[in-house]
Structures are given as structure tokens and as C-alpha cells.
Amino acid sequence: MSLQVERLEKNMAKLTIEASAEEFEKAIQKAYNKNKKNINVQGFRKGKAPLAIIEKMYGIEIFYEDAANEIIPFAYEEAARDSELEIVSRPEIDVVQIERGKPFIFTAEVAVKPEVTLGEYKGIEVEKKDVTVSDEEVMSRIERELEQNSRMLTIDDRPIQKDDIAVIDFEGFVDGNPFEGGKGEGYSLTIGSNSFIDNFEEQLIGKSVGEEVDVNVTFPEEYHAKDLAGKPALFKVKINEIKKKELPQLDDDFAQDVSEFDTLDEYKENIRATIKEDKEKELKTAKENEIVDKIIENATMDIPEPMIEAHVGQMADDFAQRIQFQGLTVEQYFQFTGMDSKKFLESLRPQALKRIQSRLVLEAIVKAENIEVTEEELEKELTEMATMYKMDIEKLKEMIGDKEEENIKTDIAVQKAVDFVLVESKEV
């Protein structure tokens, strides 16, 4: 295999990769062996027709595509390694020459990690902010704890009121016809939560168990299902049960039940300290982000478009995996939000760009300040990873290759760069 590297504008590069005629012939033979069992040729048993006969019947190019697909992945991987470029995108492949008896030639256009010219990154000024915790914030946190420790009471001596939970069966109709997704059974609806459209919930107030109610609503003009948007609908609803949450008494007994403290006052002070700690962490993160944003403004870099696209794709894949853990598909998410694939990817773009810019300037600071990672720091990080994955650390080390270890060390160095610029900043 031979390789030529051509640097293009805007941190792009073109790799011209050539496999010999012999390599291409071997790939054709491999494609033939893989596919011959599926080809029928009169006068030969299935899978026994010679390559020359198949080529004569179907054309000499019959196995070209499979042969190319056989060569390209391995040839590109080798070329990318030999080029010594820091490639940051998927390759754009273009076949230049594909002909029997001649070298197979293709190009791979790739984005290359851009150089960063740092501006001012020490002494960045940020506004000084103090952390305070109000009584209202403490009570809000306690109220959530009360909610979590509430019990559900069944109500059978009165009709539905605001804040009750109505257990209902329902079916929706538009123009007299039922519509997809408009039917449910045993659904628990909190009255006043505004989780259903229009004034659906208000129309159930005053109704009793066993009643059947006609609820009239109008779908919003911007509703995600275009065939329903702006249309009036009738829901036939049956009230099966009425329930209500009963919160525990807020006293010393409650504090003892939910914490290690004996009194309500001690419990409240602990909540206040926890909130303060959380807010201090949030403030530190916000301060770091503000500093890095200003460093980005002061820096110069030319980020290639395919690098952004690759990062957007990675973020989309990560998002798809996260919602799958919640029992949703991406298609269902689009249906619920009224979004489509194009809009979704476009919405990820600003965040992808900011992540790339942040990483690039921080890596540049690592280089400028000669920030290094000690063996102790690497060992600490691996120990934390082993604990998180519930693995023996030696087993984890066996699984991590040299490249993965370098990536971990780079991540540690980048975090040290964040700590560095934070210490070097000035509060005003």
C-alpha cells in the first residue's frame, strides 16, 4: 500500500491510498468465494461456477464493490496511522481507480485537529458571588422529602377536588372517530398538574367515582401530531377511583424517621448545609465555565465542519442510549416533543461546538503550562473507575489498552488545566 497526504484549507486533509493490483485481485477472489454460492449459472452446480464464467455472464465489474469494501477499511486504518495526522472526523471516501489488473486507488478526506493560538488565559476576571441559603429553599427541600414519605388515601365520601389523583379510563374522539394514542385505562391523573391538554383536568372537578364524563377540549395549534393540531376533541372519561396524598407531620419524629438527627431543628440545619454545599459546587462549575468561555473568546482556532458533525453524531448516539434506558426510542421522543431528526441534530450543534472549543483551549493550556499527570493521579483515577464499575482494579488495568490509558491521562490533564485557570482567575 502507498500513501500520499495533501493538506487542504480549513484543517482538512486528503489521503490518497493505493493498493496494488495484486491486492485488488486477492480482494476480488475473496469476494467471489464469499458470493459464488448465491449465483446460478446454467451448466454448473450452484456455487461451482468459475470466476471467469461468472464475469463473462454478469460483467467483469460484478465483484468490484465487494472487493473495494474488503480493501478500504483496513487500508484506510493503516493509512490514517501512517499519516501521523490527528484525524477528528469520519473519512469521506471516494474511489478514484477501480479496474482489473491495475492498482486500486481511493481518497479519504478527513478533518484534522486544529491548532489553537491562545490569547489571555491567566488572570481572567469573574464576578465575585456569595452563596446564601434562604429559609424558603430549606422548606422546599423538606417538602420534597415530605412528598416522598407521603401515603396514598382512597377517597370515597366526596367528589374530585383540586390536587386529588383521579384514576380514570378515557378514550378520545375527533370528528366522531377515535385517534391513535387517545385511549388509556387505569391512568392516574393529578388534578391541577396541567399534564393533560387544555382544561381537561378542570372538567373532572366535582365528579364522583363511577361517573362517566364527556370532556371537551381543543388541541393546541402547535401540537406535535399535525392531524390533531388545533382540532376540537371529545374524551369519554370514566372515574374509577379518587385518591389523595397525606403528608406526614413535620416534627421531631419525622426528622428521626428520615435522618440520623433527633430534632427537627438539627435536621433543618443539615438540610441548609447540604443546600449550601450543592450551591457552592454549582457556583464553582459556573465560574469555571465563565472562565473557559472568556479564554475561548481570546483564542483563535479554525474548527473544520466535519469535526463538529462528528461530535454532533456522537452526542446524538449518547442521547439515544440514555433514553433507551428509560424505555423510550428516539422515534417516540420525537413524537412526544414534536421534533424531527434534522431539528434535533441542529439543536445539538451549539453545545457540540462549545465542547470542542473548550477541549481544544484546555489542551492548549496543558501544553503551554507543561501540565503533566503523575502515576499517583492516574492510579487514583483508575481506582475510582474500578469502584464505579464494581471491578477489581487489576482486571480494569488489563482491559485498558495504551490508547485508552493515554485518553484517561489527557482527561486528567485537562481537568488540571481547569483547576489552573480557576486559581489564576481574579474575582472582581
C-alpha positions as CSV (number, residue, x, y, z in Angstrom):
1,M,0.0,0.0,0.0
2,S,1.2,3.5,-0.8
3,L,0.0,6.8,0.7
4,Q,0.0,10.5,-0.3
5,V,-1.1,13.2,2.2
6,E,-2.4,16.5,0.9
7,R,-3.2,19.3,3.3
8,L,-6.3,21.3,2.4
9,E,-7.8,24.5,3.6
10,K,-9.7,24.8,6.9
11,N,-7.9,22.0,8.7
12,M,-8.9,19.3,6.1
13,A,-6.6,16.7,4.6
14,K,-6.9,14.3,1.7
15,L,-5.3,10.9,1.9
16,T,-4.7,9.2,-1.5
17,I,-4.4,5.5,-0.8
18,E,-3.2,2.9,-3.4
19,A,-3.5,-0.8,-3.0
20,S,-1.5,-2.9,-5.6
21,A,-3.1,-4.7,-8.5
22,E,-2.2,-8.0,-6.7
23,E,-4.0,-6.8,-3.5
24,F,-7.1,-5.9,-5.6
25,E,-7.0,-9.3,-7.3
26,K,-6.9,-11.0,-3.9
27,A,-9.9,-9.0,-2.8
28,I,-11.9,-9.9,-6.0
29,Q,-11.1,-13.6,-5.3
30,K,-12.3,-13.2,-1.7
31,A,-15.5,-11.6,-2.9
32,Y,-16.0,-14.4,-5.4
33,N,-15.6,-17.1,-2.7
34,K,-18.0,-15.2,-0.5
35,N,-20.7,-14.8,-3.1
36,K,-20.4,-17.7,-5.5
37,K,-22.8,-19.9,-3.6
38,N,-25.6,-17.4,-4.3
39,I,-25.1,-17.2,-8.1
40,N,-26.8,-19.5,-10.5
41,V,-25.0,-20.3,-13.8
42,Q,-26.6,-22.7,-16.2
43,G,-24.5,-25.9,-16.7
44,F,-22.8,-25.6,-13.2
45,R,-24.0,-26.7,-9.8
46,K,-24.8,-23.8,-7.5
47,G,-21.6,-22.3,-6.1
48,K,-19.3,-24.2,-8.6
49,A,-19.2,-21.8,-11.5
50,P,-15.6,-20.5,-12.1
51,L,-14.9,-16.8,-11.6
52,A,-14.2,-16.3,-15.3
53,I,-17.6,-17.7,-16.3
54,I,-19.4,-15.5,-13.8
55,E,-17.6,-12.4,-15.0
56,K,-18.4,-13.3,-18.6
57,M,-22.1,-13.6,-17.9
58,Y,-22.6,-10.7,-15.5
59,G,-19.7,-8.4,-16.4
60,I,-16.2,-8.1,-15.1
61,E,-17.3,-5.5,-12.5
62,I,-19.6,-7.9,-10.7
63,F,-17.3,-8.2,-7.6
64,Y,-15.7,-4.7,-7.7
65,E,-17.9,-3.3,-5.0
66,D,-17.4,-6.1,-2.6
67,A,-13.6,-6.1,-3.3
68,A,-13.5,-2.4,-2.6
69,N,-15.4,-2.8,0.6
70,E,-12.9,-5.6,1.5
71,I,-9.8,-3.3,1.0
72,I,-11.0,0.1,2.1
73,P,-11.5,-0.3,5.9
74,F,-8.1,-1.9,6.6
75,A,-6.2,0.3,4.1
76,Y,-7.7,3.4,5.5
77,E,-6.9,2.4,9.1
78,E,-3.3,1.7,8.1
79,A,-3.1,5.0,6.2
80,A,-4.6,7.0,9.0
81,R,-2.0,5.6,11.4
82,D,0.9,6.2,8.9
83,S,-0.2,9.7,8.1
84,E,0.5,10.8,11.7
85,L,-2.4,13.2,11.4
86,E,-4.8,13.8,14.4
87,I,-7.9,12.9,12.5
88,V,-11.1,14.1,14.1
89,S,-13.9,13.1,11.7
90,R,-15.1,10.1,9.8
91,P,-13.5,9.8,6.3
92,E,-15.3,10.9,3.2
93,I,-14.3,8.1,0.8
94,D,-14.1,8.5,-3.0
95,V,-12.9,5.7,-5.3
96,V,-10.5,7.1,-7.9
97,Q,-9.5,4.0,-9.8
98,I,-11.0,0.5,-9.8
99,E,-10.1,-1.7,-12.7
100,R,-8.9,-5.3,-13.1
101,G,-5.1,-5.6,-13.4
102,K,-4.5,-2.0,-12.1
103,P,-3.9,-0.7,-8.6
104,F,-7.0,0.1,-6.6
105,I,-6.9,3.8,-5.7
106,F,-9.2,5.8,-3.4
107,T,-9.1,9.0,-1.4
108,A,-10.2,9.7,2.1
109,E,-11.0,13.3,3.0
110,V,-10.8,14.0,6.8
111,A,-10.8,16.8,9.3
112,V,-7.6,17.4,11.2
113,K,-7.4,18.6,14.8
114,P,-6.9,22.4,14.5
115,E,-4.1,24.3,16.1
116,V,-5.1,26.8,18.8
117,T,-3.5,30.2,19.3
118,L,-4.1,31.1,22.9
119,G,-4.8,34.6,23.9
120,E,-5.0,35.7,27.6
121,Y,-5.8,32.8,29.8
122,K,-4.3,33.8,33.1
123,G,-5.9,36.4,35.4
124,I,-9.4,36.1,33.8
125,E,-11.8,38.3,35.7
126,V,-15.1,36.9,37.0
127,E,-17.7,38.5,39.2
128,K,-17.5,37.6,42.9
129,K,-20.6,35.9,44.1
130,D,-21.5,34.7,47.6
131,V,-23.6,31.6,48.5
132,T,-26.7,32.1,50.6
133,V,-29.4,29.7,51.6
134,S,-32.9,31.1,52.3
135,D,-35.5,29.6,54.7
136,E,-37.7,29.1,51.6
137,E,-35.1,26.9,49.9
138,V,-34.7,24.8,53.1
139,M,-38.5,24.3,53.3
140,S,-38.7,23.5,49.6
141,R,-36.2,20.7,50.1
142,I,-38.1,19.4,53.2
143,E,-41.4,19.5,51.3
144,R,-39.9,17.2,48.7
145,E,-38.9,14.8,51.5
146,L,-42.5,15.0,52.9
147,E,-43.8,14.2,49.4
148,Q,-41.6,11.2,49.2
149,N,-42.8,9.9,52.5
150,S,-46.5,10.6,51.9
151,R,-49.1,7.9,51.9
152,M,-52.0,7.5,49.4
153,L,-55.5,7.6,50.8
154,T,-58.6,6.4,48.9
155,I,-61.4,8.9,48.9
156,D,-65.0,7.5,48.8
157,D,-67.1,10.2,50.5
158,R,-66.7,13.2,48.2
159,P,-66.2,14.2,44.6
160,I,-62.9,15.2,42.9
161,Q,-61.1,18.3,44.2
162,K,-58.0,20.1,43.0
163,D,-54.8,18.2,43.9
164,D,-56.6,14.9,44.1
165,I,-55.4,12.0,42.0
166,A,-58.2,10.6,39.7
167,V,-57.8,7.1,38.4
168,I,-59.6,7.2,35.0
169,D,-60.3,5.3,31.8
170,F,-60.5,7.5,28.8
171,E,-60.9,7.5,25.0
172,G,-60.6,10.5,22.7
173,F,-62.5,11.2,19.5
174,V,-62.0,13.8,16.8
175,D,-64.8,14.3,14.3
176,G,-66.5,11.3,15.9
177,N,-63.6,9.0,15.2
178,P,-61.1,7.6,17.8
179,F,-57.5,8.6,17.2
180,E,-54.1,6.9,17.8
181,G,-52.7,7.4,21.3
182,G,-56.1,8.8,22.6
183,K,-57.0,5.8,24.8
184,G,-55.9,4.8,28.3
185,E,-57.1,2.7,31.2
186,G,-56.3,3.0,34.9
187,Y,-54.5,6.3,34.3
188,S,-53.6,8.2,37.5
189,L,-54.1,12.0,36.7
190,T,-53.2,14.6,39.3
191,I,-55.9,17.3,39.1
192,G,-54.2,20.7,38.7
193,S,-50.9,19.3,37.3
194,N,-51.8,20.6,33.8
195,S,-50.3,17.4,32.3
196,F,-53.3,16.9,30.0
197,I,-54.2,19.4,27.3
198,D,-56.4,22.5,27.6
199,N,-58.9,22.4,30.5
200,F,-59.3,18.6,30.6
201,E,-58.5,18.3,34.4
202,E,-60.8,21.2,35.5
203,Q,-63.8,19.4,33.9
204,L,-63.3,16.4,36.2
205,I,-63.6,18.5,39.4
206,G,-66.9,17.8,41.2
207,K,-67.3,14.4,39.6
208,S,-67.6,11.2,41.7
209,V,-66.4,7.6,41.5
210,G,-68.4,5.7,38.9
211,E,-69.4,8.7,36.9
212,E,-68.9,8.8,33.1
213,V,-68.0,12.3,31.9
214,D,-67.8,13.9,28.4
215,V,-64.7,16.2,28.4
216,N,-64.5,18.7,25.5
217,V,-61.0,20.1,24.7
218,T,-59.2,21.7,21.8
219,F,-55.7,20.6,20.8
220,P,-53.1,23.4,20.6
221,E,-52.2,24.8,17.2
222,E,-48.6,23.7,17.7
223,Y,-49.5,20.1,18.8
224,H,-46.9,17.6,17.6
225,A,-49.4,15.4,15.9
226,K,-50.3,17.6,12.9
227,D,-53.5,15.7,12.1
228,L,-54.8,16.8,15.6
229,A,-53.3,20.3,15.9
230,G,-56.0,22.9,16.5
231,K,-58.9,20.5,16.4
232,P,-61.7,20.1,19.0
233,A,-61.9,16.7,20.6
234,L,-64.3,14.8,22.9
235,F,-62.9,12.5,25.6
236,K,-65.2,9.9,27.2
237,V,-63.9,9.5,30.7
238,K,-64.9,7.1,33.5
239,I,-63.9,7.9,37.1
240,N,-62.6,4.7,38.7
241,E,-61.0,5.9,41.9
242,I,-60.2,9.1,43.8
243,K,-57.0,9.3,45.8
244,K,-55.2,11.9,47.8
245,K,-51.7,12.2,49.3
246,E,-51.4,12.5,53.0
247,L,-48.2,14.1,54.1
248,P,-46.6,13.2,57.5
249,Q,-46.4,15.7,60.3
250,L,-43.3,17.9,60.2
251,D,-41.9,17.3,63.7
252,D,-39.0,15.7,65.6
253,D,-40.5,12.2,64.8
254,F,-40.3,12.9,61.1
255,A,-36.7,14.1,61.4
256,Q,-35.8,10.9,63.2
257,D,-37.5,8.8,60.6
258,V,-35.8,10.3,57.5
259,S,-32.3,11.2,59.0
260,E,-29.8,10.5,61.7
261,F,-30.9,13.6,63.7
262,D,-33.0,13.7,66.8
263,T,-34.7,17.0,66.4
264,L,-36.3,18.9,63.5
265,D,-34.0,21.9,64.1
266,E,-30.9,19.7,63.7
267,Y,-32.4,18.2,60.5
268,K,-33.2,21.6,59.1
269,E,-29.6,22.8,59.7
270,N,-28.3,19.7,58.0
271,I,-30.5,20.4,55.0
272,R,-29.3,24.1,55.0
273,A,-25.6,22.9,55.0
274,T,-26.3,20.4,52.2
275,I,-28.0,23.0,50.0
276,K,-25.1,25.4,50.6
277,E,-22.6,22.7,49.6
278,D,-24.6,22.0,46.4
279,K,-24.8,25.7,45.6
280,E,-21.1,26.1,46.1
281,K,-20.4,23.3,43.7
282,E,-22.8,24.8,41.1
283,L,-21.1,28.2,41.6
284,K,-17.7,26.7,41.1
285,T,-18.8,25.0,37.9
286,A,-20.5,28.2,36.6
287,K,-17.3,30.1,37.4
288,E,-15.1,27.5,35.5
289,N,-17.5,27.7,32.5
290,E,-17.3,31.5,32.5
291,I,-13.5,31.5,32.6
292,V,-13.3,28.9,29.8
293,D,-15.8,30.9,27.7
294,K,-13.6,34.0,28.1
295,I,-10.5,32.0,27.2
296,I,-12.3,30.8,24.1
297,E,-13.1,34.4,23.1
298,N,-9.5,35.3,23.5
299,A,-8.2,32.3,21.5
300,T,-8.0,31.7,17.7
301,M,-8.9,28.4,16.1
302,D,-10.4,27.2,12.8
303,I,-12.7,24.2,13.6
304,P,-13.5,22.1,10.5
305,E,-17.2,21.4,9.8
306,P,-16.8,17.6,9.7
307,M,-15.3,17.7,13.3
308,I,-18.5,19.4,14.5
309,E,-20.7,17.0,12.6
310,A,-18.8,14.0,14.1
311,H,-19.3,15.4,17.6
312,V,-23.0,16.1,17.0
313,G,-23.4,12.4,15.8
314,Q,-21.6,11.2,18.9
315,M,-23.9,13.3,21.2
316,A,-27.0,12.0,19.4
317,D,-25.8,8.4,19.9
318,D,-25.2,9.0,23.6
319,F,-28.7,10.6,23.9
320,A,-30.3,7.6,22.2
321,Q,-28.6,5.2,24.6
322,R,-29.7,7.3,27.6
323,I,-33.4,7.4,26.6
324,Q,-33.4,3.7,25.8
325,F,-32.5,3.1,29.4
326,Q,-35.7,5.0,30.2
327,G,-37.7,2.7,27.9
328,L,-38.1,5.2,25.1
329,T,-37.0,5.1,21.5
330,V,-35.7,8.2,19.6
331,E,-38.8,8.0,17.4
332,Q,-41.1,8.1,20.4
333,Y,-39.1,11.1,21.8
334,F,-39.6,12.9,18.5
335,Q,-43.3,12.2,18.6
336,F,-43.7,13.5,22.2
337,T,-41.7,16.6,21.6
338,G,-42.8,17.4,18.0
339,M,-39.2,17.4,16.9
340,D,-37.6,15.6,13.9
341,S,-34.1,14.3,13.3
342,K,-32.9,17.4,11.4
343,K,-34.1,19.8,14.1
344,F,-32.7,17.6,16.9
345,L,-29.2,17.4,15.3
346,E,-29.3,21.1,14.7
347,S,-30.2,21.7,18.4
348,L,-27.1,19.8,19.4
349,R,-24.8,21.9,17.3
350,P,-24.1,24.8,19.6
351,Q,-23.3,22.5,22.5
352,A,-21.1,20.4,20.3
353,L,-19.2,23.4,19.1
354,K,-18.7,24.7,22.7
355,R,-17.4,21.3,23.9
356,I,-14.9,21.2,21.0
357,Q,-13.7,24.7,21.7
358,S,-13.4,24.1,25.4
359,R,-11.4,20.9,24.9
360,L,-9.1,22.5,22.4
361,V,-8.2,25.5,24.5
362,L,-7.7,23.4,27.7
363,E,-5.4,21.0,25.8
364,A,-3.5,24.0,24.5
365,I,-3.1,25.3,28.1
366,V,-1.9,21.8,29.2
367,K,0.8,22.1,26.5
368,A,1.6,25.8,27.3
369,E,2.0,25.2,31.0
370,N,3.7,21.8,30.7
371,I,1.0,20.2,32.8
372,E,1.8,16.5,33.5
373,V,-0.1,13.6,35.0
374,T,1.7,11.7,37.8
375,E,1.4,7.9,38.2
376,E,-0.4,8.6,41.5
377,E,-3.0,10.7,39.8
378,L,-3.5,8.0,37.2
379,E,-3.8,5.3,39.8
380,K,-6.4,7.4,41.8
381,E,-8.5,7.8,38.6
382,L,-8.3,4.1,37.8
383,T,-9.3,3.2,41.4
384,E,-12.3,5.5,41.2
385,M,-13.3,3.9,37.8
386,A,-12.9,0.4,39.2
387,T,-15.2,1.4,42.2
388,M,-17.8,2.9,39.8
389,Y,-17.8,-0.2,37.6
390,K,-17.6,-2.5,40.6
391,M,-14.5,-4.2,39.2
392,D,-11.1,-5.3,40.5
393,I,-8.6,-2.6,39.7
394,E,-6.1,-5.1,38.3
395,K,-8.8,-6.5,36.0
396,L,-9.6,-3.0,34.8
397,K,-6.0,-2.3,34.1
398,E,-5.8,-5.5,32.0
399,M,-8.8,-4.3,29.9
400,I,-7.4,-0.8,29.3
401,G,-5.1,-0.6,26.3
402,D,-2.3,2.0,25.8
403,K,-4.6,4.3,23.8
404,E,-7.4,4.2,26.4
405,E,-4.8,5.0,29.1
406,E,-3.5,7.9,27.2
407,N,-7.1,9.2,26.8
408,I,-7.6,8.9,30.6
409,K,-4.3,10.8,31.2
410,T,-5.4,13.5,28.8
411,D,-8.7,13.9,30.6
412,I,-6.9,14.3,33.9
413,A,-4.5,16.8,32.5
414,V,-7.5,18.8,31.0
415,Q,-9.1,18.9,34.5
416,K,-5.8,20.1,35.9
417,A,-5.9,22.9,33.3
418,V,-9.4,23.9,34.5
419,D,-8.1,24.0,38.1
420,F,-5.1,26.0,37.0
421,V,-7.1,28.8,35.2
422,L,-9.5,28.9,38.2
423,V,-6.7,29.5,40.6
424,E,-5.2,32.1,38.3
425,S,-8.5,34.0,37.9
426,K,-9.5,37.2,39.7
427,E,-12.8,37.9,41.4
428,V,-14.0,41.5,41.0
